[in-house]
């Protein structure tokens, strides 16, 4: 495996009251394989932070650490000032209620209408009267442009509409932090633009903190405030748009990912013995 460089040092980051999520030396090992290594990462409160990198580099696993679904093999993960892996089940459950999640495929309940999908967290986690649930759900659906689709079922929605319905469900509890796992995957350009606008607008109007995992470079550059780039489970770059471009000029790893180069530190060719040896015949090594 080719060794990847590590972005220099822990981020100084904003003051604690301005930080929504912080990872300190966090690593994740599963099945004997180290997926994430020594991550130092800060997510500023009220901003959109993009975590980018090639497929299979640990981006979704990072979200699992933040949500408490997985525990780091070493290091610490803080969300809203709480060390998430020291919480008992009751306190972790309470913290998760303050987090929204938009899954890669939307993950709507197929046997529930759009309205009931969005209402589900309210009915599950609160004792609000149904009249108030109706008002909240309709307001969230209005925010994503789907109030008119409230009675439709997931099978009747386009991919972009399903993603918007899932986004309404993710924010229906007015979370402090929203985690997005590849929110643009499989969308056409119009639907992609709609989701990007909603991420930006909802983050601003609802005062959210958003962590967006994606490999869509240009789209993330258009919407996020701060960026982290992962490769081989390590941070190789971080900063705002301008500093990211400056790091691309100095780092072939960052440049290859941002510019979509086919060959580079991540090689085009899978490791193999010399071509001439294969052409001459003989058993493969």
C-alpha positions in Angstrom: 0.0 0.0 0.0 1.3 3.4 -1.0 2.0 5.6 2.0 0.0 8.8 2.2 1.2 12.1 3.7 -0.6 13.5 6.7 -2.0 17.0 6.9 0.2 18.9 9.4 -0.8 18.8 13.1 -4.0 19.1 15.0 -6.2 22.0 13.7 -6.1 24.9 16.1 -9.8 25.5 15.3 -12.2 27.9 16.9 -12.8 28.2 20.6 -14.7 25.4 22.2 -18.1 27.2 22.3 -17.7 27.6 18.5 -17.1 23.9 17.8 -19.9 21.5 17.1 -17.7 18.4 16.5 -14.1 17.6 17.3 -12.0 14.5 16.7 -8.7 14.2 18.6 -6.3 11.5 17.4 -9.2 9.3 16.4 -8.5 6.0 14.7 -10.8 3.2 13.6 -9.8 -0.4 13.1 -12.2 -3.1 11.9 -11.5 -6.7 11.0 -7.7 -6.2 11.4 -7.7 -3.3 9.0 -7.1 0.3 10.0 -9.8 2.4 8.3 -9.1 5.8 9.8 -5.8 6.9 11.3 -5.0 9.6 13.9 -7.7 12.1 12.7 -7.6 15.6 14.2 -10.6 17.4 12.9 -12.8 20.4 13.9 -16.3 21.2 12.6 -17.2 24.9 13.3 -20.6 25.5 14.7 -23.1 26.9 12.2 -21.0 26.2 9.1 -21.0 23.6 6.3 -17.9 21.3 6.5 -17.2 19.0 3.6 -15.2 15.8 4.0 -14.0 14.7 0.6 -11.8 11.9 -0.8 -11.8 8.9 -3.1 -14.2 6.0 -2.6 -13.3 3.6 0.1 -11.1 6.0 2.1 -13.2 6.0 5.3 -15.5 9.0 4.8 -18.7 7.2 5.8 -16.9 5.5 8.7 -16.0 9.0 10.0 -19.8 9.8 10.1 -20.3 6.6 12.0 -17.8 7.8 14.6 -19.5 11.2 14.9 -23.0 9.6 15.3 -21.7 7.1 17.9 -22.6 4.1 15.8 -18.9 3.1 15.9 -16.4 3.7 18.7 -12.8 4.7 17.8 -10.1 2.2 18.5 -8.2 5.1 20.0 -8.6 8.8 20.3 -11.7 10.9 21.2 -14.8 12.1 19.5 -16.7 15.2 20.9 -20.1 16.2 19.7 -21.7 19.3 21.2 -19.0 19.3 23.9 -19.7 15.7 25.0 -17.2 12.9 24.6 -19.5 10.6 22.7 -17.9 7.3 23.6 -18.1 7.9 27.4 -21.9 8.3 27.3 -24.3 5.7 28.6 -27.1 4.5 26.4 -29.6 7.1 27.7 -27.3 10.1 27.2 -26.1 8.8 23.8 -29.8 8.4 22.7 -30.5 12.0 23.9 -27.5 13.3 22.0 -28.5 11.5 18.8 -31.9 13.2 18.9 -29.9 16.4 18.4 -28.4 15.0 15.2 -30.0 14.6 11.8 -28.8 12.1 9.2 -29.4 12.1 5.4 -28.4 8.6 4.2 -26.9 8.0 0.7 -30.1 6.4 -0.6 -32.6 8.4 1.4 -33.7 5.3 3.4 -37.4 6.2 3.4 -39.9 3.8 4.7 -41.5 2.3 1.6 -44.9 1.6 3.2 -45.3 5.1 4.6 -46.4 8.3 2.8 -44.0 11.2 2.5 -45.9 12.9 5.3 -45.7 9.9 7.6 -42.0 9.4 6.8 -41.2 13.0 7.9 -43.5 12.7 10.9 -42.0 9.5 12.1 -39.2 11.0 14.3 -41.7 13.3 15.9 -44.1 10.5 16.7 -41.3 8.3 17.9 -39.4 10.7 20.1 -41.9 13.3 21.3 -45.4 13.5 22.8 -46.5 16.4 20.6 -50.2 16.4 19.8 -51.0 15.3 16.2 -52.2 18.8 15.3 -48.8 20.2 16.1 -47.0 17.3 14.3 -49.0 18.2 11.2 -48.0 21.8 11.3 -44.3 21.0 11.8 -44.3 18.4 9.0 -46.0 20.6 6.5 -43.6 23.4 7.3 -40.6 21.1 6.7 -42.1 19.8 3.5 -42.7 23.4 2.3 -39.1 24.2 3.0 -37.9 21.4 0.6 -40.7 22.1 -1.9 -42.7 18.9 -1.3 -45.8 20.0 0.6 -47.8 19.0 -2.5 -46.3 15.5 -2.4 -47.2 14.8 1.2 -49.6 12.0 0.3 -47.3 10.3 -2.2 -45.4 7.1 -1.4 -41.6 6.7 -2.0 -42.3 4.5 -5.0 -44.0 7.5 -6.6 -41.1 9.9 -6.2 -38.2 10.6 -8.4 -34.7 10.2 -7.0 -34.3 13.9 -6.3 -37.8 14.1 -4.7 -37.0 11.1 -2.4 -33.7 12.8 -1.3 -35.6 16.0 -0.5 -38.2 14.1 1.5 -35.4 12.4 3.4 -33.8 15.8 4.0 -37.1 17.1 5.5 -37.2 14.1 7.8 -33.5 14.7 8.8 -34.3 18.2 10.0 -37.8 17.7 11.4 -36.5 17.6 15.0 -34.5 20.8 14.5 -31.2 19.1 15.1 -28.0 20.9 16.1 -25.9 18.9 13.7 -26.9 17.3 10.3 -24.7 14.5 8.8 -25.0 14.0 5.0 -23.6 10.8 3.5 -23.0 11.3 -0.2 -26.2 13.4 -0.7 -25.6 13.9 -4.4 -25.1 10.3 -5.5 -27.2 9.3 -8.5 -28.9 12.6 -9.0 -29.3 14.5 -12.3 -27.8 18.0 -12.5 -31.1 19.8 -11.7 -31.8 17.6 -8.6 -28.2 18.0 -7.6 -28.5 21.8 -7.7 -31.7 21.6 -5.7 -30.1 19.5 -2.9 -27.0 21.8 -2.8 -29.3 24.9 -2.4 -31.3 23.2 0.3 -28.1 22.2 2.2 -27.0 25.8 2.1 -30.3 27.5 2.8 -31.4 25.1 5.6 -28.0 25.4 7.3 -28.4 29.2 7.3 -32.1 29.6 8.1 -32.3 26.9 10.8 -28.9 27.7 12.3 -27.6 24.1 11.6 -24.1 22.7 11.6 -23.6 20.5 8.5 -21.0 17.8 7.9 -21.2 16.6 4.2 -19.3 13.5 3.1 -18.9 13.6 -0.7 -16.5 12.9 -3.6 -18.2 15.5 -5.7 -15.4 18.1 -5.7 -16.8 21.1 -7.6 -20.2 20.8 -6.0 -18.7 20.8 -2.5 -16.5 23.8 -3.4 -19.6 25.7 -4.3 -21.5 25.2 -1.0 -19.1 24.3 1.9 -17.2 26.7 4.1 -14.4 24.4 5.3 -12.9 21.3 3.8 -11.1 18.1 4.8 -9.6 15.7 2.3 -9.0 12.0 3.2 -6.8 9.5 1.5 -6.0 6.1 2.7 -7.7 6.9 6.0 -5.6 9.9 6.8 -6.2 13.7 6.5 -4.0 15.0 3.7 -5.5 18.5 3.4 -7.7 20.9 5.2 -8.8 24.5 5.0 -11.1 26.9 3.1 -11.3 27.0 -0.7 -8.2 29.1 -1.3 -6.0 27.2 1.1 -7.2 23.9 -0.5 -6.2 25.2 -3.9 -2.8 26.2 -2.6 -2.3 22.8 -1.1 -3.3 21.2 -4.4 -0.4 23.0 -6.1 2.0 21.6 -3.5 0.7 18.1 -3.0 0.2 15.5 -5.8 -2.3 13.7 -3.6 -4.5 16.6 -3.2 -4.1 17.7 -6.9 -5.0 14.3 -8.2 -8.2 14.2 -6.3 -9.3 17.8 -6.9 -8.5 17.6 -10.6 -9.7 14.0 -11.2 -6.4 12.9 -12.7 -6.5 9.2 -13.7 -2.9 8.4 -12.6 -0.8 9.7 -9.8 -0.3 8.7 -6.1 -3.4 6.6 -6.6 -2.1 4.6 -9.6 -4.1 3.7 -12.7 -2.6 0.3 -12.9 -3.3 -2.4 -10.3 0.1 -3.8 -9.1 1.3 -6.5 -11.6 4.6 -8.0 -12.7 6.2 -6.5 -15.9 4.0 -6.7 -19.0 6.8 -8.3 -21.0 6.9 -11.3 -18.5 3.2 -11.9 -19.1 3.5 -11.6 -22.9 6.3 -14.2 -22.9 3.9 -16.6 -21.2 4.2 -18.5 -17.9 2.0 -18.7 -14.9 0.8 -15.4 -13.3 2.7 -14.4 -10.2 
